[in-house]
């Protein structure tokens, strides 16, 4: 009986871990969606989402839904201006895309592609910024921006991966009720947290040593 029960317990534990891997990002994504309804609140909410998912992955904190609400106030003050600016920029890009979609001119197609590129760039940078804000909440906004720029654009592969994660999570969860709202923000943030942790753990580049050849008999 004991031997037969051990595999059953192991399978049950594995199933619970799999459910947690799905449930925690979904719960955090639901909290982010509610907070983002304020429009100008979306970037602090995304940073709070990153902070909560980091706590879940590293500390085992499973209160992901309430954790986003608890973390939100610490990011509201430093990020609300940036959130308002990015929300306004996103609305302008959406309005431009809606206007250009009905045009058949080749110039309209080029401008539409440019709007899409600007929107993707804005999304990648904000996702990287949220990840660094979640990893290092004690740092200032300027530091988050600087690290986010390095994460998102120093390596084209990382930026492409973040955008691909967002698109894949949205498309693959379309059959699930509210799936894109639950996983669309949380999956790319989880990937950004992984990249950001690697970035912070990487040793700084050593300063190049001088290659000046000094004449014999002259000391430095």
Buried (B, 14 or more C-beta within 10 A) or exposed (E): EEEEEEEEEEEEEEEEEEEBEEBBBBBBBBBBBBBBEEEBBBBBBBBBBBBBBBBBBEEEBEBBBEBBBBBBEBBBEBBBEBBBEBBEEBEEBEEBBEEBEEEEEEEBEEBBEEBBEBBBBBBBBBBBBBBBBBBBBEBEBEEBBBBBEBBBBEEEEBBEBBBEBBEBBBEEBEEEEEBBBBBBBBBBBBBBBBBBBEBEEEEEEEEEEEEEEEEEEEEE
